[in-house]
Amino acid sequence: MKNFPARTAFRRIASVAISILLLIPTSISAAAQEIVSLPSIFTERPALPPQPSAGTEKVATIYGAKIHYKEAGTGPVVILLHGLGGDMSNWAPTVDALAKHYRVIVPDQIGFGRSDKPFINYRVATLVDFLNGLYKELKIERASLVGNSLGGFTATLFALTHPEKVERLVLVDAAGYGVPKETDPRAFDALNPSTRAAVRQILSLIFYNKELYTSDAAVDMFFARKMAAGDGYTIQRFIESILRGEDVLDGRLSAIKQPTLIVWGREDLLTPLASGERFKKDIPGSELVIIEKCGHVPQLEQAAQFNSIVLNFLNGSSAAGKRETQGRKGE
């Protein structure tokens, strides 16, 4: 029997998922380590062709590089930042919801997507510099930043570097803490999977709905997307930067003064909930909201709940105000 609802859901959600190398802040759960034996800061999520969302795609020239971005809506500015290996399509379900109330900017960060990919020694500070350049090019004075995984790392470092330019901060299963000294660098060889088996293993860690996302068809499409992404050089340079301990957030988060929302998928095997709780502890006055039956990418797996939570927060309300239907507020 054909399962049409499941196939429809797969096409709707998976079509907006993009290759994401997911930096993991401190420790992967024991289950995750058993599956792939990765260190505690990274893993990878290949993905599928993007599904268009509302808005207009544009190009800005920043420090001589072409940066592609999408713009939608009017009002206060909200910038959405994808993870390592991703692009603007990671946020397709979010753009449509936020653009009804905000001016939404969604860049392909330097080195990813359709933006230029210069051969440089990439680090998170590079992304911060280019984000600041985007502010200047688009004449943005202040914006709220929403970042997933590496995008959360970037958003946080930007808030530390340019606090006067950040209105509110939303960290979604974010990265940013340093690699433990005992980490074997050779474990990072698994971060760019080169076999279908490796892709399947990583997908099983990212998504709560494993039946949907680890099928043969899903693995084939994710693997093909990975091979076509053309961002392998960028990814390797970021890995090396993190191993050197560049730009990590350890011991710095008490300086964050902006209202901060931390959103976490309870079943995230890549950045376990303990990492979200650490962010909440380290950022004064921050709020943690946990989404049930959800992995590392809440904006894709639980888009409606995620959008409602983020909109409540951006509007100045408690993000977990409707906790019975949207998720659970962290203790």
C-alpha positions in Angstrom: 0.0 0.0 0.0 1.3 3.4 -0.9 1.7 5.8 2.0 0.9 9.1 0.4 0.9 11.3 3.5 4.3 10.2 4.5 5.7 10.7 1.0 4.1 14.2 0.9 5.7 15.1 4.2 9.0 13.8 3.0 8.9 16.0 -0.1 7.7 19.1 1.9 10.3 18.9 4.6 13.2 17.1 3.1 13.2 19.3 0.0 14.3 22.2 2.1 17.0 20.4 3.9 20.6 21.2 2.7 24.0 19.7 3.4 24.8 20.8 6.9 28.0 20.0 8.8 26.6 20.3 12.3 29.1 21.6 14.9 28.4 20.0 18.2 29.1 22.1 21.3 30.3 19.7 23.9 29.5 16.0 23.8 27.5 13.7 21.6 25.3 11.3 23.5 26.6 7.8 24.1 24.2 6.4 21.5 25.5 8.8 18.9 29.1 8.0 19.7 28.4 4.3 19.4 27.0 4.8 15.9 29.7 6.9 14.3 32.5 7.4 16.8 32.6 11.1 16.1 34.1 13.7 18.4 31.8 16.1 20.3 31.6 19.1 18.0 30.7 18.0 14.5 28.7 15.8 12.2 27.2 16.2 8.8 23.8 16.3 7.2 23.6 16.1 3.5 20.3 17.3 1.9 18.0 17.6 -0.9 17.1 20.2 -3.6 15.5 23.3 -2.0 11.8 24.2 -2.1 11.3 27.9 -2.9 9.8 30.2 -0.3 8.4 33.7 -0.4 10.7 36.6 -1.2 13.2 37.7 -3.8 16.7 36.4 -4.3 19.3 39.1 -4.6 23.1 39.4 -4.7 25.3 41.7 -2.7 29.0 42.3 -3.2 30.9 42.2 0.1 34.7 42.5 0.3 34.7 41.7 -3.4 32.7 38.4 -3.0 29.2 37.8 -4.3 26.9 36.9 -1.5 23.5 35.5 -2.5 20.6 36.2 -0.2 16.8 36.2 0.0 14.7 39.1 1.2 11.0 38.9 2.1 8.5 41.0 4.0 8.8 44.5 5.7 9.2 45.7 9.3 11.9 45.1 11.9 14.8 43.0 10.4 15.3 39.3 11.2 18.4 37.5 9.8 18.4 33.7 9.5 21.8 32.0 9.5 22.2 28.4 8.2 24.6 25.8 9.5 28.0 24.7 8.0 27.4 23.2 4.6 23.9 24.6 4.4 22.3 27.5 2.5 19.2 29.8 2.5 16.8 26.9 1.7 17.3 25.5 5.2 14.9 28.2 6.4 12.2 27.9 3.7 9.3 27.1 6.2 10.5 29.9 8.5 10.7 32.7 5.9 7.1 32.5 4.9 5.9 32.7 8.5 8.2 35.5 9.6 7.8 37.6 6.5 4.2 38.4 7.4 5.5 40.6 10.3 9.2 41.2 9.6 11.8 42.1 7.0 13.5 38.7 6.7 17.1 38.4 5.3 18.4 34.9 4.6 22.0 34.7 3.2 24.0 31.9 1.7 27.0 32.5 4.0 30.4 33.0 2.4 31.7 29.6 1.1 28.3 28.0 0.9 25.3 27.8 -1.4 25.4 30.0 -4.4 27.7 32.5 -2.8 31.3 32.8 -3.7 33.7 30.2 -2.3 37.1 31.7 -2.1 40.1 29.6 -1.1 40.7 31.1 2.3 41.3 29.9 5.9 37.6 30.0 7.0 36.7 30.5 10.6 33.6 31.7 12.4 35.1 35.2 12.6 35.1 35.2 8.8 31.3 34.7 8.9 31.0 37.5 11.4 32.9 39.9 9.2 30.8 39.1 6.2 27.6 39.4 8.2 28.7 42.8 9.4 29.4 43.6 5.7 25.9 42.5 4.8 24.5 44.9 7.5 26.4 47.7 5.9 25.5 46.9 2.3 21.8 46.6 3.2 21.9 49.6 5.5 20.7 47.6 8.5 21.3 49.2 11.9 19.9 46.5 14.2 18.5 43.1 13.6 17.4 40.0 15.4 19.5 37.0 14.6 18.3 33.4 14.3 20.9 30.7 13.8 20.9 27.0 13.6 24.0 24.9 14.5 27.0 26.8 13.1 24.6 29.6 12.3 23.9 29.8 16.1 27.7 30.0 16.7 28.0 32.8 14.2 25.0 34.7 15.6 26.4 34.5 19.2 29.9 35.6 18.2 28.4 38.5 16.2 26.4 39.6 19.3 29.6 39.6 21.3 31.5 41.5 18.6 28.8 44.0 17.6 26.3 44.1 20.5 24.8 47.4 19.4 23.6 45.7 16.1 21.7 42.8 17.7 18.1 43.3 18.9 17.3 39.7 19.9 19.1 36.4 19.6 17.6 32.9 18.8 20.0 29.9 19.1 18.6 26.7 17.5 20.5 23.5 18.5 23.5 25.8 18.4 27.3 25.1 18.3 30.1 27.1 19.7 31.8 25.4 22.6 35.4 24.1 22.2 36.6 20.7 21.2 37.9 18.6 24.2 41.6 18.4 24.3 41.5 14.6 24.2 39.7 14.5 20.9 41.5 12.5 18.2 41.7 14.8 15.1 41.4 11.7 12.9 37.8 11.3 14.0 37.0 14.4 11.9 37.7 12.4 8.7 34.1 11.2 9.0 32.7 14.7 8.6 32.5 14.6 4.8 30.8 11.2 4.1 31.9 9.6 0.9 29.6 6.5 1.0 25.9 5.9 1.2 26.4 4.0 4.5 28.1 7.0 6.1 25.3 9.2 4.9 22.6 6.9 6.4 24.4 6.8 9.7 24.6 10.6 10.0 20.9 11.0 9.0 19.9 8.7 11.7 21.5 11.0 14.2 20.0 14.2 12.9 16.3 13.4 12.5 13.8 12.1 15.0 11.8 10.5 12.2 14.3 7.9 11.1 11.8 5.9 9.1 11.3 8.9 6.8 14.8 10.1 6.5 16.9 7.0 6.3 15.1 5.2 3.5 17.1 4.2 0.4 15.5 7.0 -1.6 16.3 9.6 1.1 19.9 8.5 1.4 20.4 8.6 -2.4 19.1 12.1 -2.7 21.0 13.4 0.3 24.2 11.7 -1.0 23.7 13.3 -4.4 23.2 16.7 -2.9 26.4 16.3 -0.8 28.4 15.4 -3.9 27.1 18.4 -5.8 27.5 21.0 -3.0 31.0 22.0 -3.9 31.8 23.2 -0.4 34.2 20.5 0.7 37.2 23.0 0.9 35.2 25.4 3.0 34.1 22.6 5.4 37.7 21.3 5.8 39.0 24.8 6.7 36.3 25.2 9.3 37.1 21.9 10.8 40.8 22.9 11.1 39.8 26.2 12.6 37.7 24.5 15.3 40.4 22.1 16.1 42.7 25.1 16.7 40.2 26.4 19.1 39.5 29.6 17.2 36.5 31.8 18.1 35.0 29.3 20.6 32.5 30.7 23.1 33.7 29.1 26.3 33.8 31.6 29.2 32.4 34.5 27.1 28.6 34.1 27.2 28.0 36.1 30.3 28.6 39.2 28.2 25.4 38.5 26.1 22.9 41.2 27.2 20.3 40.8 24.4 17.1 38.8 25.1 18.0 35.3 24.1 15.9 32.3 23.2 17.4 28.8 23.0 15.4 26.3 21.0 16.3 22.6 21.2 14.9 19.3 19.8 14.6 16.9 22.7 15.8 14.0 20.5 18.8 15.7 19.0 21.5 13.1 19.0 24.1 15.5 17.7 23.9 18.3 20.1 22.2 16.7 23.1 19.9 18.7 25.3 22.6 19.1 27.9 24.3 21.5 25.4 21.2 23.6 25.3 21.0 23.6 29.1 24.6 24.8 29.1 23.8 27.7 26.9 20.9 28.6 29.1 23.1 28.5 32.2 25.9 30.6 30.5 23.7 33.3 29.0 22.1 35.5 31.7 18.3 35.7 31.5 18.0 33.4 28.5 15.0 31.1 27.9 15.2 27.5 26.8 12.3 25.9 25.0 12.4 22.2 24.2 10.5 20.7 21.2 9.3 17.2 21.6 9.7 14.5 18.9 12.3 16.6 17.2 16.0 16.2 16.2 18.7 18.8 15.3 16.7 20.9 12.9 13.4 22.0 14.5 12.7 24.5 11.8 12.3 21.6 9.4 11.0 18.7 11.5 8.5 20.7 13.6 8.2 23.9 11.5 4.8 25.0 12.7 5.7 24.8 16.4 9.1 26.3 15.8 7.6 29.3 13.9 5.1 30.0 16.6 7.7 29.8 19.3 10.1 32.2 17.5 7.3 34.6 16.6 6.1 34.8 20.2 9.7 35.6 21.3 10.3 38.2 18.5 7.0 39.9 19.4 8.2 40.2 23.0 6.1 37.5 24.5 7.3 34.4 26.4 8.4 31.9 23.7 6.9 29.1 25.7 3.6 30.8 26.5 1.7 27.9 24.9 3.8 25.2 26.3 1.1 22.5 26.2 0.9 22.6 22.4 4.3 23.9 21.3 6.9 22.3 23.5 8.2 22.4 27.0 10.0 25.3 28.7 13.4 24.3 30.1 13.6 24.2 33.9 
